[in-house]
């Protein structure tokens, strides 16, 4: 099976090389390009494609893949909001994903963002390097006894809840699909109103698109901390900027961004960033942004490689149900 792997990064190749030793009938070809309408022609001659979070699997791209006799799309991620699933079903293209590569990796990154913002360790690091040991302006707060609202209690959300319980936080959860646990189930509005910290850990869908908008910000406590390590479009970014300006938002930690496909996973230090909304975001002193690295641990990359190749092997073997099939 010849597989075209798009949005390839050097850091993932060793993990795939190691995992390939157990799958001699799979042949990977790495493309640094993102998969979209302009690059889909590169898929000619392949049996399957492997895509990442910012690749575009629109109806037009999937139609081209079907024309090239592509059997399957293997996603190297859990989310599949970048796939036109209806088109995939109509075209008979199988879509598979990695449903849970390392929930703890993303959950721990949530905590890293919370602690960095609350204790201002990033600012302290820069001060000490300049021999400035003044503590003024670095006053933080405890996570202990704070009310933390977790939106989405899937595997990542559950891992985050376990850590927050260890800190002694009061955890509120909004998720219609979970039952009682070591947290208090509540409505979305109640979570917005009562939380000191809000963490978004739900998938992106039509129902959750811009779930954090002007209306949601209006219900939050003044000075609330908002963390998003899920998908950028859960937040209306322009509404977020307004909330920062009027001080509803006291702290903002993002590992994802609504228009990140034009920015993330590349070194752009020698470029002039053309995204004015993003540049406005990073200008706030109480905003911390990382470039979609929440998943980026050795354990997670090993699991992503193993499960992705397992998914492709199941397609190649064509026996029985596909374990991680989306459509």
C-alpha positions in Angstrom: 0.0 0.0 0.0 1.5 3.3 -1.1 0.5 6.2 1.3 1.0 9.9 0.7 1.6 11.6 4.1 0.9 15.3 4.0 2.0 18.1 6.3 5.0 16.0 7.2 7.3 17.2 9.9 10.9 16.0 10.6 10.0 15.3 14.2 7.5 12.6 13.3 9.6 10.6 10.8 11.6 8.6 13.4 8.4 7.5 15.1 6.8 6.3 11.8 10.1 4.7 10.7 10.1 2.6 13.9 6.4 1.7 13.6 6.8 0.7 9.9 9.0 -2.2 10.9 5.8 -4.0 11.8 4.1 -3.1 8.6 6.4 -4.1 5.7 3.5 -3.8 3.2 3.0 -0.1 3.8 5.1 2.4 1.9 5.0 6.0 3.2 5.9 9.0 1.0 6.3 12.2 3.0 5.1 15.6 1.6 5.7 18.8 3.6 2.8 20.4 1.7 -0.6 20.6 3.2 -3.3 18.7 1.5 -5.8 21.0 -0.3 -7.3 21.7 -3.7 -3.9 23.0 -5.0 -1.9 20.0 -3.8 -4.3 17.1 -4.2 -2.8 16.2 -7.6 0.2 14.9 -5.7 -2.0 11.9 -4.6 -2.1 10.3 -8.0 -0.6 6.9 -7.9 -1.2 6.3 -4.2 -3.6 4.0 -2.5 -4.3 6.1 0.6 -3.5 9.5 2.1 -2.5 10.4 5.6 -3.5 13.9 6.8 -3.1 16.1 9.8 -5.3 18.7 11.6 -4.9 21.6 9.2 -5.1 19.6 6.0 -8.3 20.3 4.0 -10.5 17.3 3.1 -13.3 19.2 1.4 -15.8 17.8 -1.0 -13.7 18.9 -3.9 -10.5 17.4 -2.5 -12.3 14.1 -1.7 -13.8 14.0 -5.2 -10.3 14.3 -6.6 -9.1 11.5 -4.3 -11.9 9.3 -5.5 -10.9 10.0 -9.1 -7.4 8.9 -8.2 -8.8 5.6 -6.7 -7.7 6.6 -3.2 -9.2 4.0 -0.8 -8.8 5.7 2.5 -7.9 8.8 4.5 -6.0 8.2 7.7 -6.0 11.1 10.0 -3.0 11.6 12.4 -5.3 13.2 15.0 -8.5 12.7 16.9 -10.6 15.5 15.5 -12.1 15.2 12.0 -13.8 18.7 11.6 -11.6 19.2 8.6 -13.3 16.4 6.7 -16.5 16.7 4.7 -17.8 13.4 6.1 -21.0 13.5 3.9 -18.9 13.7 0.8 -16.6 10.9 2.0 -19.6 8.6 2.5 -21.0 9.4 -0.9 -17.7 8.8 -2.5 -17.0 5.6 -0.6 -13.8 6.8 0.9 -13.0 5.4 4.3 -11.9 8.0 7.0 -10.0 6.8 10.0 -8.5 8.6 13.0 -6.4 8.3 16.1 -9.1 8.6 18.8 -6.9 8.8 21.9 -3.1 9.1 21.4 -2.3 10.6 24.8 -5.0 12.4 26.6 -2.6 13.2 29.4 -0.3 15.1 27.1 -3.0 17.6 26.2 -4.4 17.7 29.7 -0.9 18.4 31.2 -0.4 21.2 28.6 -3.7 22.8 29.8 -2.2 22.8 33.3 1.0 24.3 32.0 -0.9 27.2 30.4 -2.9 27.7 33.6 0.2 27.8 35.8 2.3 29.9 33.5 -0.5 32.5 33.3 -1.4 32.4 37.0 2.2 32.5 38.3 3.7 34.5 35.4 6.7 32.2 35.2 7.3 33.2 31.6 7.7 36.8 32.7 9.9 35.8 35.7 12.2 33.8 33.4 12.9 36.8 31.2 13.4 39.1 34.2 15.9 36.8 35.9 17.9 36.5 32.6 18.3 40.2 32.8 19.3 40.1 36.5 16.0 41.6 37.5 14.7 40.0 40.6 11.9 42.4 41.4 8.6 40.6 42.3 6.3 43.5 41.6 3.9 42.7 38.7 4.4 38.9 39.2 1.6 38.4 41.8 -0.2 35.1 41.1 -3.0 33.0 42.6 -3.5 29.4 43.7 -5.4 26.8 41.7 -6.4 25.3 45.1 -10.0 26.1 45.9 -10.6 27.8 42.5 -13.6 26.9 40.5 -12.5 25.4 37.1 -15.1 24.8 34.4 -14.2 22.0 32.0 -16.2 22.0 28.7 -16.0 18.5 27.4 -15.3 15.5 29.6 -14.0 13.0 27.0 -10.7 11.3 27.5 -8.7 14.6 27.6 -11.3 16.2 29.8 -11.2 13.3 32.2 -7.4 13.4 32.4 -7.6 17.2 33.1 -10.2 16.7 35.8 -8.0 14.1 37.6 -5.1 16.6 37.7 -7.4 19.5 38.8 -8.7 17.3 41.6 -5.1 16.8 42.7 -4.7 20.6 43.0 -7.8 20.8 45.2 -9.8 22.7 42.6 -13.6 22.7 42.5 -14.4 21.2 39.1 -17.5 22.0 37.1 -18.2 20.0 33.9 -20.5 20.7 31.0 -20.9 17.7 28.7 -24.3 16.2 27.8 -22.7 12.8 27.2 -21.2 12.0 30.6 -22.6 11.0 34.0 -21.6 11.8 37.5 -18.0 11.7 38.6 -15.3 13.5 40.6 -16.8 16.8 39.5 -20.1 18.7 39.5 -22.2 18.4 36.3 -23.8 21.7 35.4 -25.3 23.7 32.5 -23.1 25.6 30.1 -24.5 29.0 31.3 -23.9 28.0 35.0 -20.3 27.0 34.2 -19.7 30.3 32.5 -21.1 32.3 35.4 -19.3 30.4 38.2 -15.9 29.5 36.9 -12.7 31.3 37.7 -10.9 29.3 35.0 -12.6 27.8 31.9 -11.0 25.1 29.8 -12.3 24.0 26.4 -11.8 20.3 25.7 -14.6 19.5 23.3 -14.5 18.7 19.6 -15.4 21.3 16.9 -18.8 20.8 15.3 -21.6 23.0 14.0 -23.0 23.0 17.5 -19.7 24.1 19.2 -18.5 26.6 16.5 -18.0 30.0 18.2 -19.5 28.6 21.4 -17.4 31.3 23.2 -18.8 34.5 21.7 -19.8 37.9 22.9 -22.9 36.4 24.6 -20.8 33.8 26.4 -18.2 36.4 27.5 -21.0 38.6 29.0 -21.9 35.7 31.4 -18.4 35.2 32.7 -16.8 36.5 35.9 -14.7 39.7 35.4 -11.0 38.6 35.2 -11.7 34.9 34.2 -9.0 32.7 32.7 -9.9 31.0 29.4 -7.8 28.0 28.1 -8.3 26.4 24.7 -6.3 23.4 23.6 -9.0 21.9 21.4 -9.8 23.7 18.2 -9.5 27.4 17.5 -12.9 28.0 16.1 -14.6 27.1 19.4 -13.8 30.8 20.2 -14.9 33.8 18.2 -11.5 35.5 18.1 -12.7 39.0 17.6 -15.1 38.7 20.5 -12.2 37.4 22.5 -10.2 40.5 21.7 -13.2 42.7 22.9 -13.3 40.7 26.1 -9.6 41.3 26.7 -10.0 45.0 26.1 -12.9 45.4 28.5 -11.1 43.1 31.1 -13.7 40.4 31.2 -10.9 38.1 30.2 -8.1 38.4 32.7 -6.0 35.6 31.2 -6.0 33.8 27.9 -4.1 30.7 27.1 -4.3 29.2 23.6 -2.7 26.3 22.0 -5.0 26.6 18.9 -6.1 29.5 16.8 -9.1 29.9 14.4 -6.8 30.7 11.4 -3.8 28.6 12.5 -3.5 26.7 9.2 -1.9 29.8 7.7 0.6 30.1 10.6 1.3 27.1 12.7 3.9 24.3 12.2 6.3 26.5 10.3 9.2 28.8 11.2 7.9 32.3 10.3 10.5 34.3 12.3 11.8 36.0 9.1 8.4 36.9 7.8 6.0 39.7 8.4 2.8 38.1 9.8 -0.1 39.3 7.7 -2.8 38.1 10.2 -3.8 41.4 12.0 -6.2 39.6 14.3 -3.4 37.2 15.5 -1.0 40.1 16.0 -3.5 41.9 18.1 -4.0 38.9 20.3 -0.3 38.5 21.0 0.1 42.2 21.8 -1.8 41.7 25.1 0.4 41.1 28.2 -2.0 38.6 29.7 -2.2 36.3 26.6 -0.1 33.2 26.2 -0.1 31.3 22.9 1.7 28.1 21.9 1.7 26.7 18.4 -0.6 23.6 18.7 2.0 21.7 20.8 -0.4 20.2 23.4 -0.1 16.8 21.8 3.7 17.1 21.4 5.2 14.4 23.6 7.2 11.3 22.9 4.4 9.1 24.2 1.8 10.8 22.0 3.9 10.7 18.8 4.7 7.0 19.3 1.0 6.3 19.7 0.0 8.4 16.7 2.4 6.5 14.5 1.4 3.1 15.8 -2.4 3.7 15.5 -2.2 5.4 12.1 -0.3 2.5 10.6 -2.7 0.0 12.4 -5.6 1.8 10.7 -3.9 1.6 7.3 -3.1 -2.0 7.8 -6.7 -2.8 8.5 -7.7 -1.1 5.2 -5.0 -3.1 3.4 -6.1 -6.4 4.9 -9.8 -5.6 4.1 -11.1 -8.0 6.8 -13.8 -7.1 9.2 -14.7 -3.8 10.7 -12.3 -0.9 10.9 -11.6 -0.2 14.5 -11.2 3.6 14.2 -13.3 4.4 11.3 -15.1 7.8 11.3 -17.1 7.1 8.1 
